[in-house]
Amino acid sequence: MEKRKKYMADESEMFVNFRAMRLSWLFLTLMLIVWSLFGLIKTGEPGIQFLILCVSTVIFFTAKLIITKKLTKDDSPEDDAIEE
């Protein structure tokens, strides 16, 4: 039985995918903000769309924090010291 090789995207494909995801996230966030404001003005309550917006924002910043810590964990303080 043949083993399939794991597909690895090249730099340009990763760049394109990142841009597409960022634009999609921006669109969804803006639409949730508009929908939340519309619902707040019309009914006086923020609605479920505001909850979705808040949860997605918390997930975004939590993931960003975790990934940043994971990437900077390998840097040791000795590497940053100035050698004399």
Backbone as a chain_set.jsonl record, in Angstrom:
{"seq": "MEKRKKYMADESEMFVNFRAMRLSWLFLTLMLIVWSLFGLIKTGEPGIQFLILCVSTVIFFTAKLIITKKLTKDDSPEDDAIEE", "coords": {"N": [[0.837, -1.17, 0.0], [0.572, 2.175, -0.884], [1.976, 5.06, 0.611], [0.657, 8.259, 1.017], [2.113, 11.38, 0.254], [2.482, 14.102, 2.472], [0.813, 17.086, 1.856], [2.301, 20.161, 1.321], [1.911, 23.579, 1.379], [3.235, 26.098, -0.76], [5.098, 29.239, -0.435], [3.759, 31.336, -1.848], [1.168, 30.334, -2.168], [0.392, 30.064, 0.496], [0.399, 32.759, 1.201], [-1.661, 33.762, -0.433], [-3.843, 32.278, 0.58], [-3.841, 33.218, 3.228], [-4.438, 35.955, 2.832], [-7.01, 35.722, 1.708], [-8.415, 34.509, 3.82], [-8.193, 36.531, 5.733], [-9.578, 38.663, 4.524], [-12.115, 37.51, 4.36], [-12.684, 37.123, 7.1], [-12.708, 39.796, 7.917], [-14.909, 40.79, 6.432], [-17.027, 39.223, 7.535], [-16.91, 40.054, 10.213], [-17.445, 42.823, 10.006], [-20.058, 42.696, 8.933], [-21.402, 41.426, 11.04], [-21.156, 43.42, 12.982], [-22.663, 45.501, 11.795], [-25.162, 44.219, 11.606], [-25.635, 43.749, 14.33], [-25.807, 46.391, 15.3], [-28.029, 47.284, 13.827], [-30.02, 45.548, 14.845], [-29.936, 46.348, 17.52], [-30.805, 49.005, 17.361], [-33.354, 48.627, 16.241], [-34.749, 46.777, 17.954], [-33.816, 47.265, 20.486], [-32.257, 45.499, 21.836], [-29.178, 43.648, 21.841], [-28.975, 41.081, 20.603], [-28.403, 37.71, 19.226], [-26.419, 37.865, 17.307], [-24.564, 39.711, 18.25], [-23.454, 38.331, 20.381], [-22.199, 36.253, 18.974], [-20.304, 37.781, 17.585], [-18.76, 38.777, 19.75], [-17.757, 36.369, 20.898], [-16.268, 35.331, 18.737], [-14.322, 37.319, 18.536], [-13.002, 37.065, 20.994], [-11.979, 34.455, 20.676], [-10.252, 34.909, 18.505], [-8.292, 36.748, 19.578], [-7.331, 35.229, 21.731], [-6.268, 32.969, 20.43], [-4.296, 34.27, 18.941], [-2.614, 35.211, 20.995], [-1.765, 32.763, 22.177], [-0.465, 31.49, 20.006], [1.555, 33.366, 19.481], [3.005, 33.262, 21.899], [3.857, 30.6, 21.745], [5.541, 30.67, 19.51], [7.542, 32.416, 20.359], [8.599, 31.161, 22.519], [10.863, 29.572, 22.254], [12.993, 31.328, 22.13], [15.739, 32.257, 23.972], [16.782, 34.15, 26.876], [19.533, 34.53, 27.0], [20.409, 34.691, 24.387], [19.772, 37.243, 23.586], [21.451, 38.868, 24.983], [24.09, 41.245, 25.12], [27.234, 40.643, 23.925], [30.432, 41.05, 25.327]], "CA": [[0.0, 0.0, 0.0], [1.364, 3.396, -0.991], [1.696, 6.153, 1.534], [0.574, 9.547, 0.344], [2.941, 12.425, 0.835], [1.739, 15.196, 3.07], [0.873, 18.258, 0.999], [2.771, 21.39, 1.959], [1.705, 24.729, 0.51], [4.412, 26.949, -0.911], [4.938, 30.579, 0.124], [2.748, 32.143, -2.536], [-0.148, 29.773, -1.863], [0.094, 30.434, 1.875], [0.098, 34.183, 1.184], [-2.992, 33.917, -1.018], [-4.804, 31.746, 1.548], [-3.896, 34.133, 4.36], [-5.177, 37.154, 2.418], [-8.418, 35.356, 1.532], [-9.0, 34.312, 5.152], [-8.268, 37.825, 6.399], [-10.678, 39.411, 3.924], [-13.35, 36.841, 4.766], [-12.899, 37.448, 8.508], [-13.067, 41.212, 7.98], [-16.277, 40.908, 5.945], [-17.948, 38.65, 8.524], [-16.907, 40.914, 11.395], [-18.177, 44.055, 9.685], [-21.477, 42.384, 8.791], [-21.948, 41.186, 12.384], [-21.273, 44.728, 13.638], [-23.811, 46.193, 11.195], [-26.363, 43.484, 12.004], [-25.833, 44.013, 15.754], [-26.289, 47.769, 15.445], [-29.385, 47.323, 13.296], [-30.884, 44.891, 15.824], [-29.975, 47.173, 18.716], [-31.657, 50.163, 17.071], [-34.726, 48.195, 15.962], [-35.407, 46.091, 19.07], [-33.29, 47.706, 21.768], [-31.437, 44.421, 22.386], [-28.1, 43.349, 20.894], [-29.276, 39.867, 19.862], [-27.43, 36.621, 19.157], [-25.306, 38.249, 16.439], [-23.569, 40.387, 19.083], [-22.78, 37.262, 21.116], [-21.302, 35.602, 18.007], [-19.214, 38.727, 17.359], [-17.908, 38.801, 20.94], [-17.07, 35.082, 21.034], [-15.255, 35.22, 17.686], [-13.232, 38.232, 18.876], [-12.253, 36.432, 22.081], [-11.237, 33.341, 20.077], [-9.18, 35.481, 17.688], [-7.2, 37.281, 20.39], [-6.76, 34.128, 22.504], [-5.424, 32.198, 19.517], [-3.136, 35.103, 18.622], [-1.743, 35.199, 22.164], [-1.192, 31.425, 22.323], [0.467, 31.247, 18.907], [2.706, 34.24, 19.69], [3.805, 32.687, 22.984], [4.466, 29.36, 21.271], [6.62, 31.002, 18.589], [8.624, 33.112, 21.054], [9.028, 30.344, 23.649], [12.18, 29.009, 21.996], [14.02, 32.359, 22.303], [16.231, 32.318, 25.343], [17.279, 35.491, 27.207], [20.965, 34.617, 26.757], [20.639, 35.047, 22.991], [19.585, 38.671, 23.423], [22.46, 39.591, 25.743], [25.185, 41.814, 24.324], [28.512, 40.057, 24.308], [31.521, 42.026, 25.432]], "C": [[0.892, 1.246, 0.0], [0.959, 4.403, 0.069], [1.659, 7.438, 0.739], [1.477, 10.539, 1.051], [2.055, 13.524, 1.378], [1.927, 16.433, 2.201], [1.3, 19.478, 1.802], [2.603, 22.525, 0.96], [2.991, 25.534, 0.412], [4.092, 28.358, -0.404], [3.826, 31.379, -0.534], [1.335, 31.627, -2.246], [-0.558, 30.104, -0.431], [-0.279, 31.908, 1.971], [-1.311, 34.434, 0.661], [-4.06, 33.434, -0.039], [-4.954, 32.673, 2.746], [-4.689, 35.384, 4.011], [-6.662, 36.869, 2.279], [-9.095, 35.167, 2.887], [-9.168, 35.646, 5.876], [-9.416, 38.664, 5.842], [-12.029, 38.818, 4.315], [-13.682, 37.169, 6.223], [-13.331, 38.909, 8.671], [-14.513, 41.429, 7.532], [-17.279, 40.406, 6.99], [-18.037, 39.529, 9.769], [-17.689, 42.201, 11.141], [-19.677, 43.799, 9.555], [-22.125, 42.089, 10.142], [-22.094, 42.493, 13.157], [-22.501, 45.475, 13.117], [-25.113, 45.54, 11.639], [-26.675, 43.73, 13.485], [-26.376, 45.416, 15.983], [-27.726, 47.914, 14.956], [-30.376, 46.703, 14.283], [-31.026, 45.7, 17.094], [-30.881, 48.383, 18.527], [-33.118, 49.744, 16.928], [-35.423, 47.628, 17.191], [-34.948, 46.574, 20.442], [-32.439, 46.66, 22.468], [-30.363, 44.04, 21.368], [-28.334, 42.076, 20.07], [-28.13, 38.875, 19.828], [-26.224, 36.987, 18.304], [-24.202, 38.96, 17.22], [-22.776, 39.366, 19.893], [-21.78, 36.543, 20.204], [-20.086, 36.483, 17.739], [-18.241, 38.735, 18.54], [-17.109, 37.511, 21.096], [-15.986, 34.941, 19.969], [-14.073, 36.149, 17.955], [-12.368, 37.661, 19.998], [-11.416, 35.272, 21.544], [-10.058, 33.858, 19.275], [-8.007, 35.932, 18.553], [-6.563, 36.216, 21.277], [-5.828, 33.291, 21.639], [-4.16, 32.977, 19.162], [-2.133, 35.094, 19.77], [-1.033, 33.861, 22.317], [-0.147, 31.162, 21.246], [1.719, 32.109, 19.066], [3.603, 33.709, 20.796], [4.532, 31.434, 22.539], [5.655, 29.653, 20.354], [7.796, 31.682, 19.285], [9.159, 32.323, 22.239], [10.458, 29.842, 23.474], [13.306, 30.031, 22.165], [14.45, 32.399, 23.765], [16.807, 33.703, 25.616], [18.781, 35.635, 26.949], [21.289, 35.041, 25.334], [20.559, 36.544, 22.776], [20.644, 39.499, 24.135], [23.574, 40.079, 24.806], [26.494, 41.215, 24.841], [29.582, 41.122, 24.315], [32.833, 41.4, 25.079]], "O": [[1.837, 1.352, 0.781], [-0.219, 4.576, 0.382], [2.517, 7.683, -0.109], [1.592, 10.54, 2.276], [1.008, 13.836, 0.81], [3.051, 16.79, 1.85], [0.718, 19.781, 2.843], [3.091, 22.448, -0.167], [3.745, 25.639, 1.379], [2.964, 28.639, 0.003], [3.037, 32.029, 0.152], [0.408, 32.422, -2.097], [-1.726, 30.393, -0.171], [-1.172, 32.273, 2.736], [-2.065, 35.219, 1.236], [-5.073, 34.106, 0.152], [-6.066, 32.892, 3.228], [-5.521, 35.831, 4.801], [-7.489, 37.683, 2.688], [-10.225, 35.616, 3.082], [-10.172, 35.865, 6.554], [-10.144, 39.304, 6.601], [-12.98, 39.556, 4.571], [-14.834, 37.459, 6.545], [-14.216, 39.214, 9.47], [-15.258, 42.167, 8.176], [-18.261, 41.085, 7.291], [-19.123, 39.724, 10.316], [-18.499, 42.615, 11.97], [-20.482, 44.606, 10.021], [-23.276, 42.462, 10.367], [-23.054, 42.659, 13.909], [-23.284, 46.016, 13.898], [-26.062, 46.232, 12.008], [-27.837, 43.898, 13.856], [-27.302, 45.606, 16.771], [-28.541, 48.583, 15.591], [-31.444, 47.263, 14.529], [-32.103, 45.745, 17.689], [-31.637, 48.745, 19.429], [-34.015, 50.422, 17.431], [-36.578, 47.966, 17.449], [-35.614, 46.323, 21.446], [-31.949, 46.898, 23.571], [-30.607, 44.102, 20.162], [-27.908, 42.024, 18.917], [-27.036, 39.145, 20.326], [-25.124, 36.485, 18.539], [-23.026, 38.825, 16.884], [-21.567, 39.516, 20.072], [-20.653, 36.258, 20.611], [-18.962, 35.985, 17.672], [-17.027, 38.702, 18.341], [-15.915, 37.554, 21.393], [-14.889, 34.475, 20.273], [-12.936, 35.804, 17.633], [-11.142, 37.763, 19.953], [-10.255, 35.127, 21.926], [-8.965, 33.296, 19.359], [-6.864, 35.551, 18.302], [-5.366, 36.291, 21.552], [-4.726, 32.943, 22.062], [-3.075, 32.401, 19.092], [-0.93, 34.982, 19.539], [0.174, 33.825, 22.56], [0.939, 30.663, 21.544], [2.827, 31.638, 18.813], [4.826, 33.704, 20.655], [5.688, 31.218, 22.904], [6.668, 28.956, 20.417], [8.936, 31.537, 18.842], [10.09, 32.778, 22.903], [11.187, 29.703, 24.457], [14.463, 29.642, 22.328], [13.629, 32.554, 24.669], [17.275, 34.367, 24.691], [19.257, 36.743, 26.703], [22.316, 35.675, 25.09], [21.211, 37.071, 21.875], [20.729, 40.707, 23.918], [23.938, 39.41, 23.84], [26.804, 41.279, 26.03], [29.639, 41.981, 23.435], [33.866, 42.07, 25.111]]}, "num_chains": 1, "name": "protein.A"}
